[in-house]
């Protein structure tokens, strides 16, 4: 295995077969090239002769890891400690004093509760009114591009942050990702990466339903069937596109085969995401006319961040059965 560090500080690990290949950091989305593996070192044996013997690797060969990004930190926080235990076993991770693991349900619901999460919840609270206007024909028929500019900017930034949270959760993160630590979240390179990967998948799944509703201005059985199918497929599509860092991850054959590899757990994931989506829809409705309850907008973003974290935890738990790294 090859270990190296991105300029944003993320610790990455890939197989030696990936040496020399180009890719993107899952945290900051900057382009990078995998370095060549280090040369085997020499060591002395008892008869004082020198032989070429590679130093034993500190990684277990039978542990499947994400080809492009598995973070190996210095275990200075609880989720790094947990990640070290899963990679190297409980004896390999140092003791972390004062770490108290919360029940999994509470831990999931508290995912956005850190400085980065709260800041982004407040920032993205500006987006729901823009999204509500985009679902009307009047928005698309109005002159000027001011509304469209804010719609694209906020949506791209929002999707970029959700992708960062999904990657961080898949690597063991328990609180909202801090994308300000290594690069600007509004960098052109980061937003273009989101535009060419996540945005096409979202548009492919939900674009036809939105267009149909805008044109017909009503809900009928055709729209409900499409929403049902899209709601069932979308969690795996989001995980796959984020993993492969390409919109090719939305390939229906790949998505369906992945769902069939974990039918029971995925069914539970779909139920949970549907509940959270229904709650988000209710909050979205209350935030717009006639109620205009602005106080529920942060709660809406909070729910969406929790939903994203749930997807990351699902991939982390069932990545062996998905077998995407084979």
GUKOLKE-488244 format. One record per residue: residue in one letter; z, x, y of N, C-alpha, C in turn. Coordinates in steps of 0.1 Angstrom, whole numbers, padded with zeros to 4 digits, always signed. Layout:
N
aZXYZXYZXY
...
//
This chain:
326
x+0000+0008-0012+0000+0000+0000+0000+0009+0013
x-0006+0004+0023-0006+0011+0036+0002+0003+0046
x+0012+0011+0052+0020+0005+0063+0016+0011+0076
x+0015+0002+0086+0011+0007+0099+0017-0003+0109
x+0016+0001+0122+0022-0007+0133+0011-0011+0143
x+0011-0023+0147+0002-0028+0158+0008-0023+0171
x-0001-0023+0182+0004-0019+0195+0014-0029+0201
x+0015-0042+0195+0025-0051+0200+0038-0049+0193
x+0039-0040+0183+0052-0037+0176+0053-0044+0163
x+0043-0052+0159+0044-0059+0146+0042-0048+0135
x+0050-0049+0124+0049-0040+0113+0040-0047+0103
x+0029-0040+0099+0019-0046+0090+0018-0038+0077
x+0014-0045+0067+0012-0039+0054+0000-0045+0047
x-0009-0037+0042-0021-0041+0035-0023-0032+0023
x-0032-0037+0014-0035-0029+0002-0044-0017+0006
x-0045-0007-0002-0053+0005+0001-0068+0001+0001
x-0072-0010-0006-0086-0014-0006-0090-0018+0007
x-0081-0022+0016-0085-0026+0030-0086-0015+0040
x-0084-0002+0035-0085+0009+0045-0098+0010+0052
x-0098+0012+0065-0110+0014+0073-0116+0001+0078
x-0111-0011+0073-0116-0024+0077-0110-0029+0090
x-0118-0037+0097-0113-0042+0110-0107-0056+0107
x-0097-0060+0116-0091-0073+0115-0084-0076+0128
x-0075-0086+0127-0067-0090+0139-0053-0090+0135
x-0044-0086+0144-0030-0087+0142-0026-0102+0142
x-0018-0107+0132-0014-0121+0132-0005-0125+0143
x+0001-0116+0150+0011-0119+0160+0004-0120+0174
x-0003-0109+0178-0009-0109+0191-0024-0111+0191
x-0031-0112+0179-0045-0114+0178-0054-0103+0183
x-0048-0092+0186-0056-0080+0190-0064-0074+0179
x-0076-0069+0182-0084-0062+0171-0077-0049+0167
x-0078-0046+0154-0073-0033+0150-0080-0029+0137
x-0079-0016+0134-0086-0010+0122-0075-0005+0113
x-0076-0008+0100-0066-0004+0090-0068+0011+0088
x-0057+0019+0090-0058+0034+0088-0060+0038+0074
x-0065+0050+0071-0066+0055+0058-0052+0058+0052
x-0051+0056+0039-0038+0059+0033-0034+0074+0034
x-0021+0077+0035-0017+0091+0036-0020+0098+0024
x-0022+0111+0025-0024+0120+0014-0012+0122+0006
x-0013+0123-0008-0001+0125-0016+0006+0138-0012
x+0019+0138-0011+0027+0150-0008+0030+0158-0020
x+0034+0170-0018+0037+0180-0029+0052+0181-0030
x+0057+0183-0042+0071+0186-0044+0073+0196-0055
x+0084+0203-0054+0087+0214-0064+0095+0208-0076
x+0091+0214-0087+0099+0211-0100+0107+0222-0103
x+0115+0222-0114+0125+0231-0117+0120+0245-0120
x+0108+0247-0125+0102+0260-0128+0096+0266-0116
x+0098+0260-0104+0094+0265-0091+0079+0266-0090
x+0072+0258-0098+0057+0257-0096+0055+0244-0088
x+0043+0244-0082+0040+0233-0073+0029+0224-0080
x+0032+0211-0081+0023+0202-0087+0020+0191-0077
x+0009+0184-0078+0006+0173-0070+0011+0160-0077
x+0022+0155-0071+0028+0143-0076+0031+0134-0065
x+0024+0122-0065+0027+0112-0054+0041+0108-0053
x+0047+0107-0041+0060+0102-0040+0060+0087-0044
x+0070+0083-0052+0070+0069-0056+0070+0059-0045
x+0063+0048-0046+0062+0039-0035+0075+0030-0034
x+0078+0027-0022+0090+0018-0020+0087+0003-0022
x+0074+0000-0025+0071-0014-0027+0069-0017-0041
x+0071-0030-0045+0069-0034-0058+0055-0038-0060
x+0048-0033-0071+0034-0037-0072+0032-0051-0076
x+0042-0057-0082+0040-0071-0087+0043-0082-0077
x+0046-0077-0064+0050-0087-0054+0037-0090-0046
x+0032-0102-0046+0020-0106-0039+0023-0106-0024
x+0015-0100-0016+0017-0100-0001+0004-0104+0005
x+0006-0109+0018-0006-0113+0025-0014-0101+0029
x-0027-0100+0026-0035-0088+0028-0035-0083+0042
x-0034-0091+0052-0036-0086+0066-0023-0085+0073
x-0012-0092+0069+0000-0092+0077+0012-0096+0070
x+0020-0086+0066+0034-0088+0061+0043-0079+0069
x+0052-0085+0077+0059-0077+0086+0071-0070+0079
x+0073-0057+0081+0084-0050+0076+0092-0044+0088
x+0102-0052+0093+0109-0047+0104+0121-0038+0100
x+0130-0036+0110+0142-0028+0107+0154-0036+0104
x+0152-0049+0100+0162-0058+0095+0173-0059+0106
x+0169-0061+0118+0179-0062+0129+0181-0077+0132
x+0176-0086+0124+0180-0100+0126+0180-0107+0112
x+0185-0119+0111+0187-0125+0098+0174-0127+0090
x+0163-0132+0097+0152-0135+0089+0145-0122+0084
x+0146-0111+0091+0141-0098+0087+0148-0094+0074
x+0162-0096+0074+0170-0093+0063+0165-0101+0050
x+0163-0114+0052+0158-0122+0041+0145-0117+0036
x+0135-0114+0046+0122-0109+0042+0123-0096+0034
x+0132-0087+0037+0134-0075+0030+0138-0077+0016
x+0147-0087+0014+0152-0090+0001+0141-0095-0008
x+0132-0104-0002+0121-0109-0011+0111-0098-0015
x+0109-0089-0006+0099-0078-0009+0104-0068-0018
x+0116-0063-0015+0122-0051-0022+0133-0054-0031
x+0138-0067-0031+0149-0070-0040+0162-0070-0032
x+0173-0076-0036+0185-0077-0029+0192-0064-0026
x+0189-0054-0035+0196-0041-0034+0189-0032-0023
x+0177-0036-0020+0169-0027-0011+0172-0030+0004
x+0176-0042+0007+0179-0046+0021+0193-0042+0025
x+0195-0036+0037+0209-0033+0041+0217-0045+0044
x+0230-0043+0043+0239-0053+0046+0238-0057+0061
x+0238-0070+0063+0238-0075+0077+0251-0083+0079
x+0260-0077+0087+0273-0083+0089+0271-0096+0098
x+0279-0106+0094+0280-0118+0103+0268-0127+0102
x+0260-0126+0091+0248-0135+0089+0252-0147+0081
x+0251-0159+0087+0254-0171+0080+0242-0180+0079
x+0238-0182+0067+0225-0190+0065+0228-0205+0066
x+0221-0211+0074+0223-0226+0077+0216-0233+0065
x+0220-0246+0063+0213-0255+0053+0198-0256+0058
x+0189-0256+0048+0175-0255+0051+0170-0266+0060
x+0175-0278+0059+0171-0289+0067+0175-0287+0082
x+0187-0282+0084+0192-0279+0098+0184-0267+0103
x+0181-0257+0095+0174-0245+0099+0160-0249+0104
x+0154-0258+0097+0140-0262+0100+0141-0270+0114
x+0150-0279+0115+0151-0287+0128+0154-0279+0140
x+0161-0267+0138+0165-0259+0149+0154-0248+0152
x+0143-0249+0146+0133-0238+0148+0129-0235+0162
x+0127-0245+0171+0123-0242+0185+0135-0238+0194
x+0147-0237+0188+0159-0234+0196+0161-0219+0198
x+0153-0213+0207+0155-0199+0212+0149-0199+0225
x+0149-0187+0232+0144-0186+0245+0129-0189+0246
x+0122-0183+0237+0107-0185+0237+0104-0199+0234
x+0110-0205+0224+0108-0219+0220+0110-0229+0232
x+0122-0227+0238+0125-0236+0249+0115-0235+0261
x+0111-0222+0264+0102-0220+0275+0089-0227+0272
x+0084-0225+0260+0071-0231+0256+0071-0246+0255
x+0083-0251+0251+0085-0266+0250+0083-0272+0265
x+0089-0265+0274+0088-0269+0288+0074-0268+0294
x+0067-0257+0290+0053-0255+0295+0044-0265+0289
x+0045-0268+0276+0036-0277+0270+0039-0291+0273
x+0050-0294+0279+0054-0308+0283+0044-0313+0294
x+0036-0304+0300+0026-0308+0309+0013-0313+0302
x+0012-0310+0289+0000-0314+0282-0002-0328+0278
x+0009-0336+0274+0007-0349+0269-0001-0359+0279
x+0002-0359+0292-0006-0367+0301-0021-0364+0301
x-0024-0351+0300-0038-0347+0299-0045-0351+0286
x-0037-0350+0275-0043-0355+0262-0045-0370+0262
x-0035-0377+0268-0037-0392+0269-0049-0396+0277
x-0052-0389+0288-0064-0392+0296-0076-0388+0288
x-0076-0378+0280-0088-0374+0273-0092-0384+0262
x-0083-0393+0259-0086-0403+0249-0092-0416+0255
x-0096-0415+0268-0102-0426+0275-0116-0423+0279
x-0125-0433+0280-0138-0431+0284-0139-0427+0299
x-0130-0432+0307-0129-0429+0321-0128-0414+0324
x-0120-0407+0315-0118-0392+0317-0131-0385+0316
x-0139-0388+0306-0152-0381+0303-0163-0385+0313
x-0162-0397+0319-0172-0401+0329-0169-0398+0343
x-0156-0393+0346-0153-0389+0359-0160-0376+0364
x-0163-0376+0377-0170-0364+0382-0160-0352+0383
x-0166-0340+0384-0158-0328+0385-0153-0323+0371
x-0149-0310+0371-0144-0304+0359-0130-0300+0359
x-0122-0304+0369-0108-0300+0370-0100-0305+0359
x-0102-0318+0355-0094-0323+0344-0098-0317+0331
x-0111-0314+0329-0116-0308+0317-0111-0294+0316
x-0110-0287+0327-0105-0273+0327-0091-0272+0322
x-0082-0281+0328-0068-0281+0323-0067-0285+0309
x-0075-0295+0305-0075-0299+0291-0078-0287+0281
x-0088-0280+0284-0092-0269+0276-0082-0258+0276
x-0077-0254+0288-0067-0243+0290-0054-0246+0282
x-0048-0258+0285-0036-0261+0279-0037-0263+0264
x-0048-0269+0259-0050-0271+0245-0052-0258+0238
x-0060-0249+0243-0062-0236+0237-0049-0228+0237
x-0042-0228+0248-0029-0221+0248-0019-0227+0238
x-0019-0240+0237-0010-0247+0228-0014-0243+0213
x-0027-0244+0210-0031-0240+0196-0028-0226+0193
x-0030-0217+0203-0027-0203+0201-0013-0201+0198
x-0004-0208+0205+0010-0206+0202+0014-0212+0189
x+0008-0223+0185+0011-0229+0172+0007-0220+0161
x-0005-0213+0163-0010-0204+0153+0000-0192+0151
x+0005-0187+0163+0015-0176+0162+0028-0180+0155
x+0032-0193+0158+0044-0198+0151+0042-0200+0136
x+0030-0204+0132+0027-0206+0118+0027-0192+0111
x+0020-0182+0117+0020-0169+0111+0034-0163+0110
x+0042-0165+0120+0056-0160+0120+0064-0167+0110
x+0063-0180+0108+0070-0187+0098+0066-0184+0084
x+0053-0181+0082+0048-0177+0069+0054-0163+0065
x+0058-0155+0075+0063-0142+0072+0078-0142+0072
x+0085-0154+0073+0099-0155+0072+0106-0158+0085
x+0099-0160+0096+0106-0163+0108+0113-0176+0108
x+0125-0177+0114+0133-0189+0114+0134-0195+0128
x+0129-0188+0138+0129-0194+0151+0116-0192+0158
x+0113-0199+0168+0100-0199+0175+0095-0185+0178
x+0082-0182+0176+0077-0169+0178+0077-0165+0193
x+0079-0152+0196+0079-0147+0209+0066-0139+0211
x+0056-0146+0216+0043-0139+0218+0043-0131+0231
x+0053-0131+0239+0054-0123+0251+0058-0109+0249
x+0063-0106+0237+0069-0093+0234+0058-0082+0233
x+0046-0086+0229+0036-0075+0228+0023-0077+0236
x+0020-0089+0239+0007-0091+0247+0008-0104+0254
x+0000-0105+0264+0000-0118+0272-0005-0129+0264
x+0002-0141+0264-0003-0152+0256-0016-0158+0262
x-0019-0155+0275-0031-0160+0281-0043-0149+0281
x-0042-0139+0273-0052-0129+0273-0065-0135+0268
x-0076-0130+0274-0089-0135+0270-0092-0133+0255
x-0088-0122+0250-0090-0119+0236-0083-0129+0227
x-0070-0131+0230-0062-0141+0222-0068-0155+0222
x-0071-0160+0234-0077-0173+0235-0090-0174+0228
x-0099-0164+0229-0112-0164+0223-0110-0164+0208
x-0100-0157+0203-0097-0157+0188-0093-0171+0184
x-0085-0178+0192-0081-0192+0188-0093-0201+0189
x-0101-0199+0199-0113-0208+0201-0122-0207+0189
x-0124-0195+0184-0133-0193+0173-0128-0195+0159
x-0115-0197+0158-0109-0200+0145-0102-0213+0144
x-0091-0215+0151-0083-0227+0150-0090-0239+0156
x-0096-0237+0168-0102-0248+0176-0113-0255+0168
x-0122-0248+0162-0133-0255+0154-0128-0263+0143
x-0117-0258+0136-0111-0266+0125-0105-0279+0130
x-0098-0278+0141-0091-0290+0146-0102-0300+0151
x-0112-0294+0158-0123-0303+0162-0131-0310+0151
x-0133-0302+0140-0140-0308+0128-0132-0319+0122
x-0119-0318+0121-0111-0328+0115-0108-0340+0124
x-0104-0338+0136-0100-0349+0145-0110-0352+0155
x-0120-0344+0158-0130-0347+0168-0138-0360+0165
x-0143-0363+0153-0150-0375+0150-0141-0388+0152
x-0128-0387+0148-0120-0398+0151-0118-0401+0165
x-0116-0390+0173-0114-0392+0188-0127-0398+0194
x-0138-0392+0190-0151-0397+0196-0153-0412+0192
x-0150-0416+0180-0152-0429+0175-0143-0439+0183
x-0131-0435+0186-0121-0443+0193-0126-0444+0208
x-0130-0433+0214-0135-0434+0228-0147-0443+0229
x-0156-0443+0220-0168-0451+0221-0165-0466+0218
x-0158-0468+0207-0155-0482+0203-0143-0488+0210
x-0134-0480+0215-0122-0485+0223-0114-0495+0215
x-0114-0493+0202-0105-0501+0193-0103-0494+0180
x-0093-0499+0173-0089-0494+0160-0094-0503+0149
x-0102-0498+0139-0107-0506+0128-0105-0498+0115
x-0110-0504+0104-0108-0498+0091-0115-0485+0089
x-0127-0483+0096-0134-0470+0095-0125-0459+0101
x-0120-0462+0113-0111-0452+0119-0099-0449+0111
x-0093-0459+0105-0081-0458+0097-0083-0449+0085
x-0095-0452+0078-0098-0444+0066-0100-0429+0070
x-0107-0427+0081-0109-0413+0085-0096-0406+0089
x-0087-0413+0096-0074-0407+0100-0066-0404+0087
x-0066-0413+0077-0059-0411+0065-0064-0399+0058
x-0077-0398+0056-0083-0386+0049-0080-0373+0057
x-0081-0374+0070-0079-0362+0078-0064-0358+0078
x-0055-0368+0078-0041-0365+0078-0037-0359+0064
x-0044-0363+0054-0040-0357+0040-0045-0342+0039
x-0057-0340+0045-0063-0326+0043-0058-0316+0054
x-0054-0321+0065-0052-0312+0076-0041-0302+0074
x-0030-0305+0068-0020-0295+0066-0025-0282+0058
x-0032-0285+0048-0038-0273+0040-0049-0266+0048
x-0057-0274+0056-0067-0268+0064-0060-0258+0074
x-0050-0263+0081-0043-0255+0091-0037-0242+0084
x-0031-0243+0073-0026-0231+0066-0037-0222+0062
x-0048-0227+0056-0059-0219+0052-0066-0211+0063
x-0069-0219+0074-0076-0213+0085-0067-0202+0091
x-0054-0204+0092-0045-0194+0098-0044-0182+0089
x-0044-0184+0076-0043-0173+0066-0056-0164+0067
x-0067-0170+0066-0080-0162+0066-0084-0158+0080
x-0077-0163+0090-0081-0160+0104-0096-0163+0106
x-0101-0174+0101-0115-0178+0102-0116-0193+0100
x-0125-0199+0107-0128-0214+0104-0134-0216+0091
x-0138-0205+0084-0143-0207+0070-0132-0212+0061
x-0119-0210+0065-0108-0215+0057-0108-0230+0056
x-0115-0237+0064-0116-0252+0063-0127-0256+0053
x-0132-0247+0045-0142-0251+0035-0136-0261+0026
x-0142-0273+0025-0136-0284+0017-0133-0280+0002
x-0142-0272-0004-0140-0268-0018-0127-0259-0019
x-0125-0250-0010-0113-0242-0010-0101-0250-0007
x-0101-0259+0002-0090-0268+0006-0086-0277-0006
x-0096-0283-0012-0093-0292-0024-0087-0284-0035
x-0093-0273-0039-0088-0265-0050-0073-0260-0047
x-0071-0257-0034-0057-0253-0031-0047-0264-0032
x-0051-0276-0028-0043-0288-0029-0040-0291-0044
x-0050-0289-0053-0048-0292-0067-0039-0282-0074
x-0038-0270-0068-0030-0260-0074-0015-0262-0072
x-0012-0270-0061+0002-0274-0059+0003-0289-0055
x-0001-0298-0064-0002-0312-0060+0011-0318-0056
x+0022-0316-0064+0035-0322-0062+0041-0317-0049
x+0043-0304-0047+0048-0299-0034+0040-0303-0022
x+0027-0303-0024+0018-0306-0012+0020-0321-0009
x+0021-0329-0019+0024-0343-0016+0036-0345-0008
x+0047-0338-0011+0059-0338-0003+0057-0333+0011
x+0049-0322+0012+0046-0317+0026+0038-0328+0034
x+0029-0335+0028+0021-0345+0035+0030-0356+0040
x+0039-0360+0031+0049-0371+0035+0057-0367+0047
x+0062-0354+0047+0070-0349+0058+0062-0348+0071
x+0050-0343+0069+0041-0342+0081+0037-0355+0087
x+0035-0365+0078+0032-0379+0083+0044-0385+0090
x+0056-0382+0085+0068-0388+0093+0069-0381+0106
x+0067-0368+0107+0068-0361+0120+0056-0365+0129
x+0044-0367+0123+0033-0371+0131+0035-0385+0137
x+0041-0394+0129+0044-0407+0134+0054-0407+0145
x+0064-0398+0143+0074-0397+0154+0068-0391+0167
x+0059-0381+0165+0051-0375+0176+0043-0386+0183
x+0036-0394+0175+0028-0405+0181+0036-0415+0189
x+0048-0418+0184+0056-0427+0191+0061-0421+0204
x+0064-0408+0204+0068-0402+0216+0057-0401+0226
x+0044-0398+0221+0032-0398+0229+0030-0411+0236
x+0032-0422+0228+0030-0435+0234+0040-0438+0245
x+0053-0434+0243+0063-0437+0253+0061-0428+0265
x+0055-0417+0264+0053-0408+0275+0042-0413+0285
x+0033-0422+0280+0022-0427+0288+0025-0441+0293
x+0015-0447+0300+0016-0461+0305+0018-0470+0293
x+0025-0481+0294+0032-0485+0307+0046-0479+0308
x+0051-0472+0298+0065-0468+0299+0067-0455+0307
x+0058-0445+0306+0059-0433+0314+0072-0426+0314
x+0078-0425+0302+0091-0418+0300+0088-0403+0298
x+0088-0396+0310+0085-0382+0310+0095-0374+0302
x+0107-0379+0300+0118-0372+0293+0115-0370+0278
x+0106-0378+0273+0102-0377+0258+0092-0366+0256
x+0085-0361+0267+0075-0351+0265+0080-0338+0258
x+0091-0333+0263+0096-0321+0256+0100-0324+0241
x+0105-0336+0238+0108-0340+0225+0095-0340+0216
x+0084-0344+0222+0071-0345+0215+0067-0330+0211
x+0068-0321+0220+0064-0307+0217+0074-0301+0207
x+0086-0305+0208+0097-0300+0199+0093-0304+0185
x+0089-0317+0183+0086-0322+0170+0073-0314+0164
x+0063-0312+0173+0051-0305+0168+0054-0290+0164
x+0064-0284+0171+0068-0270+0167+0075-0270+0153
x+0084-0280+0151+0090-0282+0138+0080-0284+0127
x+0070-0292+0130+0060-0295+0120+0052-0283+0117
x+0049-0274+0126+0042-0262+0124+0050-0252+0115
x+0063-0252+0119+0072-0243+0111+0073-0248+0096
x+0072-0261+0094+0073-0266+0081+0061-0261+0073
x+0049-0261+0079+0037-0256+0072+0038-0241+0068
x+0044-0233+0077+0046-0219+0074+0056-0217+0063
x+0066-0224+0063+0076-0223+0052+0070-0227+0038
x+0061-0237+0039+0054-0242+0027+0046-0231+0021
x+0038-0224+0030+0029-0213+0025+0038-0202+0019
x+0049-0198+0026+0057-0187+0021+0063-0190+0008
x+0066-0203+0005+0072-0206-0008+0062-0207-0019
x+0050-0211-0016+0040-0214-0027+0028-0205-0026
x+0028-0194-0019+0016-0185-0018+0012-0179-0031
x+0021-0177-0040+0017-0172-0053+0008-0182-0061
x+0011-0194-0060+0004-0204-0067-0010-0207-0060
x-0010-0205-0047-0023-0207-0040-0033-0195-0044
x-0027-0183-0046-0035-0172-0051-0046-0168-0042
x-0044-0169-0029-0055-0166-0019-0058-0151-0018
x-0048-0143-0022-0050-0129-0021-0057-0122-0032
x-0060-0130-0043-0067-0125-0054-0081-0121-0051
//
